[in-house]
Amino acid sequence: MKNIELNISALNASTTSAGNFVLVLQEINSTKRLPIIIGLQEAQSIAVALEQMQPVRPLTHDLFLNTIILLNASLEHVKICSIKDGTYISVIVVRDSNQHLIEIDSRTSDAVALAIRQKCGIYISEDLLTKMAVDELVPGKIFSGKRGQLEQYNLEELYDILARLLEKEDYESASTVRDIIYKKEQH
């Protein structure tokens, strides 16, 4: 199975979930984006690393990375492996002192925070990216304009809503619509 490298496209405050943030990962040289809802502390840790700020004392992610280094190991890359009940499942891939690769279960936000600090790759399987990504170039369709629960819309209408949300760069709402499309396509 082919792995696709992602980079960070955006980190924004959530407009619908107070205190949360939307981390947007994007396929390199593509319009496919993967919005992920994360908490305030995780967003702060990612922002500190992105801005290359040097806190006086190590943050939790710095401590974990320092521990890996002191054990003569190295953080090779991180990978988003699957999604379960709306939550992305990730692993941190570490090469130990005997050159063995070890996969450590991780929250995606923690994996990304570590990857930024180590300047290592963030990957996702091609299949998962295809299923879960929102694409900036989704063509617009005719929209009925009806109101109600998103689950009541047909796929064509949902794709139109998705395209409009992407035009407005509302990635959090787009991820909700994307999840509903995914569920409908599975049935």
C-alpha positions in Angstrom: 0.0 0.0 0.0 1.4 3.4 -1.1 2.0 6.1 1.6 1.4 9.7 0.7 3.4 12.5 2.5 1.4 15.4 4.0 2.4 18.8 5.2 0.6 21.3 7.4 -1.6 23.6 5.5 -3.4 25.4 8.3 -4.1 25.5 12.0 -7.2 27.5 12.8 -9.5 28.0 15.8 -12.7 26.0 15.4 -15.8 28.1 14.4 -18.3 25.5 15.7 -16.6 23.8 18.6 -15.4 26.3 21.2 -11.9 25.6 22.5 -11.0 23.3 19.7 -8.9 23.8 16.6 -8.8 22.5 13.0 -5.4 21.1 11.9 -5.4 20.9 8.1 -2.9 18.5 6.5 -2.4 18.7 2.7 -0.9 16.2 0.2 2.3 17.7 -1.2 1.7 19.1 -4.8 -2.0 18.4 -4.5 -5.3 20.0 -3.5 -6.3 17.2 -1.2 -6.7 18.3 2.3 -7.3 16.3 5.5 -9.0 18.4 8.3 -8.6 17.1 11.8 -10.2 18.5 14.9 -7.7 18.8 17.9 -7.8 20.3 21.3 -6.3 23.5 22.6 -3.2 22.0 24.2 -2.3 20.0 21.2 -2.8 23.1 18.9 -0.6 25.1 21.2 2.2 22.5 21.1 2.0 22.3 17.3 2.0 26.2 17.0 5.0 26.4 19.3 6.9 24.0 17.0 5.7 25.7 13.8 6.8 29.1 15.0 10.1 27.6 16.2 9.6 29.1 19.7 12.0 28.0 22.4 10.2 27.6 25.7 12.3 28.0 28.9 11.5 24.4 29.9 10.7 21.5 27.7 7.1 20.9 26.8 5.7 17.3 26.9 6.5 16.7 23.2 10.0 18.1 23.6 10.5 15.8 26.6 9.3 12.7 24.6 11.6 13.6 21.7 14.6 14.2 24.1 13.9 10.8 25.7 14.0 9.1 22.3 17.3 10.7 21.5 18.9 9.9 24.9 18.0 6.3 24.3 20.1 6.4 21.1 16.9 6.0 19.0 15.5 8.3 16.3 12.0 9.3 15.2 11.8 8.2 11.6 8.3 9.4 10.6 4.7 9.4 11.7 1.8 7.8 9.9 -2.0 8.2 10.1 -3.1 4.6 9.8 -6.9 4.5 10.0 -10.0 6.2 11.3 -12.3 4.7 14.0 -15.5 6.3 15.2 -14.4 9.6 13.7 -11.0 9.6 15.4 -7.8 9.2 13.4 -5.4 6.5 14.6 -1.7 7.2 14.1 1.7 5.7 14.9 5.1 7.2 15.7 7.8 5.1 13.9 11.0 5.0 16.0 14.3 3.3 15.0 15.9 1.9 18.2 19.6 1.6 19.0 19.6 -1.9 17.3 18.2 -0.4 14.1 14.8 -2.0 14.6 11.7 -0.1 13.6 9.1 0.2 16.4 5.6 1.6 15.9 4.1 3.4 18.9 0.4 4.1 19.0 -0.3 7.8 19.1 -3.0 10.5 18.8 -2.6 12.1 15.5 -2.1 15.6 17.0 0.8 14.2 19.2 2.4 12.5 16.2 2.2 15.7 14.2 3.7 17.8 17.1 6.6 15.4 17.3 7.1 15.3 13.5 7.4 19.0 13.3 10.0 19.1 16.0 12.0 16.3 14.4 11.4 17.6 10.9 10.4 14.2 9.8 7.7 13.0 7.4 3.9 12.8 8.1 2.4 10.0 6.0 -1.0 8.5 5.3 -2.0 5.5 3.3 -3.2 6.4 -0.2 -6.5 4.6 0.4 -7.3 6.5 3.6 -6.4 9.8 2.0 -8.6 9.1 -0.9 -11.5 8.2 1.4 -11.2 11.0 3.9 -9.6 14.0 2.1 -11.6 17.0 0.9 -10.5 18.2 -2.5 -10.4 21.9 -3.4 -11.3 21.0 -7.0 -14.5 19.2 -6.3 -16.8 20.3 -9.1 -20.0 22.2 -8.1 -23.3 20.4 -8.7 -26.9 21.6 -8.8 -28.1 22.2 -5.2 -31.7 21.8 -4.2 -31.5 24.3 -1.4 -33.6 22.1 1.0 -33.0 22.4 4.8 -32.6 19.6 7.4 -30.2 17.1 8.7 -27.2 16.6 6.4 -27.8 12.9 6.4 -31.1 13.6 4.5 -29.2 15.0 1.5 -28.2 12.8 -1.5 -24.6 12.4 -2.5 -24.8 15.0 -5.3 -26.1 17.6 -2.9 -23.5 16.8 -0.3 -20.7 17.1 -2.8 -22.1 20.6 -3.7 -22.2 21.6 0.0 -18.6 20.3 0.3 -17.5 22.4 -2.6 -19.1 25.5 -1.2 -17.5 25.0 2.2 -14.1 24.5 0.6 -14.5 27.7 -1.3 -15.1 29.5 2.0 -12.1 27.6 3.6 -14.5 26.2 6.2 -12.5 23.0 6.7 -14.1 22.0 9.9 -17.6 22.0 8.4 -16.2 20.4 5.2 -14.8 17.5 7.3 -18.2 16.9 8.8 -19.8 16.8 5.3 -16.9 14.6 4.1 -17.6 12.1 6.9 -21.3 11.9 6.0 -20.4 11.4 2.3 -18.0 8.6 3.3 -20.7 6.8 5.4 -23.3 7.1 2.5 -20.8 5.7 0.0 -20.1 2.7 2.3 -23.8 1.7 2.2 
